[in-house]
Amino acid sequence: MQKPVGYNKQRAAELMEKQDLDILFISSPLNVYYTTGLPMLHSAPNPILEALSNIYPNFSIIHRNGDVTLVHWIGFASVEEFCWVDNAIPVFTREWLPDTLTMELQSLDLVGCKAGVESDAPKFLLDLITSEDLKMQVQECDEVMKNLRLVKTDEEVARLTRSAEITQKVINSCLGILKEGLTDNELIDFARLEMMKEGADDWNHFTIRFGDSDPEAPGIGRALQRGEIVRLDLGSMYKGYAADLNKHAIIGTADEESKQVLAELASLQNYYEQNIKPGVNINELNEAAFEWAGENLPSGASYAMGHSIGLQVEDSHLFGSFGAPDIEFEENMVFEIEAWMGYQDIQLGVEDLYVVTADGCKRLSSLTPDIHEID
């Protein structure tokens, strides 16, 4: 039997107690993996469970004490090799669920209990737990799972660090092939192969901009021209955990305005980094950072974003222009600190990976914020 990668039984029990939940049903593939180890990931050696999830149900049940029960497709016979749950219930199709699960929950005296579900829970599951046999009182529990995944284990930090290392190497390799006439398709193909060569299990995103092209939609055959600023915003996946790093380059020489913009954004990023430590209120720091930026960044309007990163590239937003929760930083929170500003008709930005340590904040990535110039 495996040990949990990120799941913390005690923290789960505390969060459920806070919301007064007797039981919690987890149905989204990522959270099923997070709570049980069942390989519901696209980056799994065989992502068949994700591929068949539209037909065969897999979900987990968290009990009030943090114990987890796994309900899984009966065709997956390797639960003990991949998962850390004490109780696993095999089912074949959705039609098997009512009798099997109803008997299990009735035996635990959970009829009429308070049940948490994810906001995207499938209807067949909602119908079952609110049936006349179970009569559960249902409420949405997305905040429980978001807060549970917010603080990472040492193993999760190690995986995120490795994913960032792979992504950095790929970005540096991409810088080495940039030239006039290179197409975005050629660059994506190269980056994809480099990620696999460096040890990634999968790729998360290729957000690439040539000049004024749409960075969210590369792959149209756009050819790079001299004088265009390139944005390389890439992310690999390592053992299920994502990376998200950004670097700019240009064929030619960057002008002083663009250099100044990036220098100012790096200073905003640094302000957050220098003021983050356990116990600091996230919302209060965010307000202080906005005030500091207004007084110290002369080039114009900038915006920041801090997003937790883990199984998803943006687990949740922590701080920045989208707002910040009224909670405190905790050790082993892992997140991106991004800062962006308009330059001519594009956006320039910096984006790096950080972890909260026992007494501060440590940067885990090492790309420089300048524009890489290519002769």
C-alpha positions as CSV (number, residue, x, y, z in Angstrom):
1,M,0.0,0.0,0.0
2,Q,1.2,3.5,-0.9
3,K,1.6,6.5,1.3
4,P,-0.4,9.7,0.6
5,V,1.3,12.2,-1.7
6,G,-0.6,15.2,-0.6
7,Y,-3.7,14.1,1.3
8,N,-3.6,15.0,5.1
9,K,-6.2,13.1,7.1
10,Q,-6.0,15.3,10.1
11,R,-6.4,18.5,8.1
12,A,-9.3,17.0,6.2
13,A,-11.0,16.1,9.4
14,E,-10.5,19.7,10.7
15,L,-11.9,21.2,7.6
16,M,-15.0,18.9,7.6
17,E,-15.6,19.7,11.3
18,K,-15.4,23.4,10.5
19,Q,-18.2,23.0,8.0
20,D,-20.0,20.4,10.1
21,L,-19.9,17.7,7.5
22,D,-20.5,14.0,8.3
23,I,-19.3,12.8,4.9
24,L,-17.8,14.2,1.7
25,F,-18.2,12.8,-1.8
26,I,-15.3,13.5,-4.2
27,S,-16.0,13.0,-7.9
28,S,-13.6,15.1,-9.9
29,P,-10.7,13.0,-11.3
30,L,-7.9,15.2,-9.8
31,N,-9.4,15.2,-6.4
32,V,-10.1,11.4,-6.5
33,Y,-6.4,11.0,-7.2
34,Y,-5.5,13.5,-4.5
35,T,-7.5,11.7,-1.8
36,T,-6.8,8.1,-2.8
37,G,-3.9,7.7,-5.2
38,L,-6.2,6.1,-7.9
39,P,-4.4,7.1,-11.1
40,M,-7.1,9.3,-12.6
41,L,-4.5,11.6,-14.2
42,H,-3.9,12.2,-17.9
43,S,-0.2,11.9,-17.0
44,A,-0.6,8.4,-15.5
45,P,1.4,5.6,-17.1
46,N,-1.9,4.4,-18.5
47,P,-4.6,7.2,-18.3
48,I,-7.3,4.7,-19.0
49,L,-9.3,5.6,-15.8
50,E,-9.5,9.2,-16.9
51,A,-10.4,8.1,-20.5
52,L,-13.2,5.8,-19.3
53,S,-14.6,8.1,-16.6
54,N,-17.6,9.0,-18.7
55,I,-18.8,5.4,-18.4
56,Y,-17.3,3.8,-15.3
57,P,-17.6,5.7,-12.0
58,N,-14.6,6.3,-9.7
59,F,-15.0,8.5,-6.7
60,S,-13.9,8.8,-3.1
61,I,-15.7,9.3,0.2
62,I,-14.1,11.2,3.1
63,H,-15.5,10.4,6.5
64,R,-15.7,12.9,9.3
65,N,-12.5,11.5,10.9
66,G,-10.5,11.9,7.6
67,D,-10.6,8.2,6.6
68,V,-11.2,7.6,2.9
69,T,-13.2,5.0,1.1
70,L,-12.6,4.5,-2.6
71,V,-15.3,3.5,-5.0
72,H,-13.6,2.3,-8.2
73,W,-14.1,0.6,-11.5
74,I,-13.9,-3.1,-11.0
75,G,-11.6,-3.5,-14.0
76,F,-8.8,-1.7,-12.1
77,A,-7.3,-4.6,-10.0
78,S,-4.2,-2.8,-8.7
79,V,-5.7,-0.7,-5.9
80,E,-3.2,-2.0,-3.3
81,E,-0.2,-1.1,-5.5
82,F,-1.4,2.5,-6.3
83,C,-3.6,3.6,-3.4
84,W,-3.4,4.3,0.3
85,V,-7.1,3.8,1.3
86,D,-8.1,1.1,3.8
87,N,-11.5,0.5,2.2
88,A,-12.1,0.1,-1.5
89,I,-15.5,-0.8,-3.1
90,P,-15.3,-2.2,-6.7
91,V,-18.2,-1.4,-9.0
92,F,-18.8,-2.1,-12.7
93,T,-21.1,0.6,-14.0
94,R,-23.4,3.3,-12.6
95,E,-26.2,0.7,-12.4
96,W,-24.3,-1.2,-9.7
97,L,-24.0,1.9,-7.5
98,P,-27.4,2.2,-5.8
99,D,-27.5,-1.2,-4.1
100,T,-23.7,-1.4,-3.4
101,L,-23.3,2.1,-2.0
102,T,-26.6,2.3,-0.2
103,M,-25.9,-0.8,1.8
104,E,-22.4,0.5,2.7
105,L,-23.7,3.9,3.9
106,Q,-26.6,2.5,5.8
107,S,-24.3,0.1,7.6
108,L,-22.3,3.2,8.8
109,D,-25.5,4.9,10.1
110,L,-25.2,7.8,7.6
111,V,-28.8,8.0,6.5
112,G,-29.9,11.6,6.7
113,C,-26.4,12.9,7.4
114,K,-24.8,16.2,6.2
115,A,-23.0,15.4,3.0
116,G,-20.6,17.6,1.1
117,V,-20.3,17.4,-2.7
118,E,-18.2,19.2,-5.3
119,S,-20.1,21.8,-7.3
120,D,-19.7,19.7,-10.5
121,A,-20.8,16.4,-8.9
122,P,-22.6,14.1,-11.4
123,K,-26.4,13.9,-11.2
124,F,-26.4,10.2,-10.8
125,L,-24.4,10.6,-7.5
126,L,-26.7,13.4,-6.3
127,D,-29.8,11.4,-7.1
128,L,-28.4,8.4,-5.1
129,I,-27.4,10.2,-1.9
130,T,-30.6,12.2,-1.8
131,S,-32.8,9.2,-2.5
132,E,-35.5,7.9,-0.1
133,D,-33.0,5.3,1.1
134,L,-30.3,7.8,2.1
135,K,-32.0,11.2,2.4
136,M,-28.7,13.0,2.9
137,Q,-28.6,16.8,3.4
138,V,-26.3,18.0,0.5
139,Q,-24.1,21.1,0.5
140,E,-21.3,22.3,-1.8
141,C,-17.8,21.6,-0.5
142,D,-15.4,23.2,-3.0
143,E,-13.8,25.4,-0.3
144,V,-12.9,22.3,1.7
145,M,-11.0,20.7,-1.1
146,K,-9.4,24.0,-2.1
147,N,-8.1,24.6,1.4
148,L,-7.1,21.0,1.8
149,R,-4.8,21.2,-1.3
150,L,-3.5,24.7,-0.5
151,V,-0.8,23.5,1.9
152,K,1.6,21.0,0.3
153,T,3.5,18.1,1.7
154,D,7.3,17.9,1.3
155,E,6.7,15.3,-1.5
156,E,4.4,17.7,-3.3
157,V,7.0,20.5,-3.0
158,A,9.7,18.2,-4.4
159,R,7.5,17.3,-7.4
160,L,6.6,20.9,-8.1
161,T,10.3,21.9,-7.8
162,R,11.2,19.1,-10.3
163,S,8.5,20.1,-12.7
164,A,9.8,23.7,-12.6
165,E,13.4,22.5,-13.2
166,I,12.2,20.6,-16.3
167,T,10.3,23.6,-17.6
168,Q,13.3,25.9,-17.1
169,K,15.5,23.6,-19.1
170,V,12.9,23.4,-21.9
171,I,12.5,27.2,-22.0
172,N,16.3,27.6,-22.2
173,S,16.4,25.0,-25.0
174,C,13.7,26.9,-26.8
175,L,15.7,30.1,-26.6
176,G,18.5,28.3,-28.4
177,I,16.4,27.5,-31.5
178,L,14.6,30.9,-31.9
179,K,15.3,32.4,-35.3
180,E,13.6,34.3,-38.1
181,G,11.1,32.1,-39.9
182,L,10.6,29.6,-37.1
183,T,6.9,28.8,-36.8
184,D,4.9,28.4,-33.6
185,N,4.1,24.9,-34.6
186,E,7.8,24.0,-34.9
187,L,8.5,25.6,-31.5
188,I,5.6,23.7,-29.8
189,D,6.8,20.4,-31.3
190,F,10.3,21.0,-30.1
191,A,9.1,22.0,-26.6
192,R,6.9,18.9,-26.3
193,L,9.8,16.6,-27.2
194,E,12.2,18.4,-24.9
195,M,9.8,18.0,-21.9
196,M,9.6,14.3,-22.4
197,K,13.4,14.1,-22.8
198,E,14.0,16.0,-19.6
199,G,11.8,13.6,-17.6
200,A,8.3,15.1,-17.7
201,D,5.3,12.7,-17.6
202,D,3.1,15.1,-19.7
203,W,2.8,18.7,-20.8
204,N,0.5,21.2,-19.2
205,H,0.5,24.2,-21.6
206,F,2.4,26.0,-24.4
207,T,1.3,29.6,-24.1
208,I,3.4,31.2,-26.8
209,R,3.3,34.6,-28.4
210,F,5.1,35.9,-31.5
211,G,4.8,39.7,-31.6
212,D,1.1,40.5,-31.4
213,S,-0.3,37.0,-31.8
214,D,-2.7,35.5,-29.3
215,P,-0.5,33.6,-26.7
216,E,-3.5,31.5,-25.7
217,A,-3.9,30.2,-29.3
218,P,-0.6,29.3,-30.9
219,G,-0.3,26.5,-33.5
220,I,-1.5,28.4,-36.5
221,G,1.8,28.4,-38.4
222,R,2.8,32.0,-37.4
223,A,6.5,32.6,-38.4
224,L,8.7,34.6,-36.1
225,Q,10.0,37.9,-37.5
226,R,13.0,40.0,-36.4
227,G,12.1,42.6,-33.8
228,E,9.1,40.7,-32.4
229,I,9.1,40.0,-28.7
230,V,8.5,36.3,-28.0
231,R,6.6,35.1,-24.9
232,L,7.5,31.6,-23.7
233,D,5.0,30.7,-21.0
234,L,5.4,26.9,-20.6
235,G,4.4,24.2,-18.1
236,S,5.4,20.6,-17.8
237,M,3.9,17.9,-15.6
238,Y,6.0,15.8,-13.3
239,K,4.3,12.9,-11.4
240,G,1.0,14.8,-11.7
241,Y,2.2,18.2,-10.6
242,A,2.4,21.3,-12.9
243,A,4.8,24.0,-13.6
244,D,4.2,27.5,-15.0
245,L,7.1,29.7,-15.9
246,N,7.5,32.7,-18.3
247,K,10.4,34.2,-20.3
248,H,10.6,36.8,-23.0
249,A,13.0,36.9,-26.0
250,I,13.6,39.0,-29.1
251,I,15.4,38.5,-32.4
252,G,17.5,41.7,-32.3
253,T,17.7,44.2,-29.4
254,A,15.1,45.1,-26.9
255,D,14.4,48.8,-26.4
256,E,14.8,50.6,-23.1
257,E,11.1,50.9,-22.4
258,S,10.5,47.2,-22.5
259,K,13.5,46.6,-20.3
260,Q,12.3,49.2,-17.8
261,V,8.8,47.6,-17.7
262,L,10.2,44.2,-16.8
263,A,12.6,45.7,-14.2
264,E,9.7,47.3,-12.5
265,L,7.6,44.2,-12.6
266,A,10.4,42.2,-11.1
267,S,10.5,44.7,-8.2
268,L,6.8,44.2,-7.6
269,Q,7.3,40.5,-7.6
270,N,10.2,41.0,-5.2
271,Y,8.0,43.1,-2.8
272,Y,5.6,40.2,-2.4
273,E,8.5,37.7,-1.9
274,Q,10.2,39.8,0.8
275,N,7.0,40.2,2.8
276,I,5.6,36.7,2.7
277,K,6.0,34.4,5.7
278,P,3.8,32.2,7.9
279,G,1.2,34.2,9.8
280,V,1.1,37.2,7.4
281,N,-2.5,37.9,6.4
282,I,-2.8,37.4,2.6
283,N,-5.4,40.1,2.0
284,E,-3.5,42.7,4.1
285,L,-0.3,42.1,2.2
286,N,-2.1,42.3,-1.1
287,E,-3.4,45.8,-0.2
288,A,0.0,46.9,0.9
289,A,1.5,45.7,-2.3
290,F,-1.0,47.7,-4.4
291,E,-0.2,50.8,-2.4
292,W,3.6,50.2,-2.8
293,A,3.2,49.7,-6.6
294,G,1.2,52.9,-6.9
295,E,4.1,54.8,-5.2
296,N,7.0,53.0,-6.8
297,L,6.2,51.9,-10.4
298,P,6.3,55.0,-12.6
299,S,5.7,53.4,-16.0
300,G,2.0,52.9,-15.6
301,A,-0.6,50.4,-14.5
302,S,0.6,47.0,-13.5
303,Y,-1.3,44.1,-12.1
304,A,-0.2,41.1,-10.1
305,M,-1.5,37.6,-9.6
306,G,-0.6,34.9,-7.1
307,H,-2.0,31.5,-7.7
308,S,-1.6,28.3,-5.8
309,I,-0.1,25.6,-8.1
310,G,-0.2,21.8,-7.7
311,L,-2.2,19.2,-9.5
312,Q,-3.6,22.1,-11.5
313,V,-1.6,25.0,-12.9
314,E,-3.9,27.4,-11.1
315,D,-5.3,25.5,-8.1
316,S,-6.8,28.7,-6.8
317,H,-6.1,32.5,-6.7
318,L,-4.3,33.7,-3.6
319,F,-3.6,37.3,-4.2
320,G,-3.3,40.0,-6.8
321,S,-5.7,41.9,-9.0
322,F,-8.4,39.2,-8.7
323,G,-8.5,39.7,-4.9
324,A,-7.2,37.8,-1.9
325,P,-8.7,35.7,0.9
326,D,-8.7,36.8,4.5
327,I,-6.4,34.0,5.6
328,E,-2.8,33.7,6.6
329,F,0.2,32.3,4.7
330,E,1.2,28.8,6.0
331,E,4.5,26.9,5.6
332,N,4.6,24.8,2.4
333,M,2.1,26.9,0.5
334,V,3.4,26.8,-3.1
335,F,2.4,29.4,-5.6
336,E,3.3,31.6,-8.6
337,I,3.9,35.3,-8.2
338,E,3.1,37.0,-11.5
339,A,3.3,40.7,-12.4
340,W,2.2,42.1,-15.7
341,M,2.1,45.5,-17.5
342,G,1.0,46.7,-20.9
343,Y,3.8,47.6,-23.4
344,Q,2.7,48.9,-26.8
345,D,0.0,46.4,-27.9
346,I,1.2,43.5,-25.8
347,Q,1.6,42.5,-22.2
348,L,5.0,41.9,-20.6
349,G,5.3,39.9,-17.4
350,V,7.3,37.9,-14.9
351,E,6.2,34.6,-13.4
352,D,8.1,32.4,-11.0
353,L,7.5,29.6,-8.4
354,Y,7.7,30.1,-4.6
355,V,7.2,28.2,-1.4
356,V,6.5,29.5,2.1
357,T,9.3,28.4,4.4
358,A,9.3,28.3,8.2
359,D,10.4,32.0,8.4
360,G,9.9,33.5,4.9
361,C,9.4,32.8,1.2
362,K,11.8,31.0,-1.1
363,R,11.9,31.2,-4.9
364,L,12.1,27.8,-6.5
365,S,12.7,28.9,-10.1
366,S,15.7,30.8,-11.5
367,L,14.8,32.4,-14.9
368,T,15.9,36.0,-15.2
369,P,13.3,38.7,-15.8
370,D,15.1,40.4,-18.7
371,I,14.4,40.0,-22.4
372,H,16.7,37.4,-23.9
373,E,18.3,39.1,-27.0
374,I,19.3,37.0,-30.0
375,D,21.6,38.3,-32.7
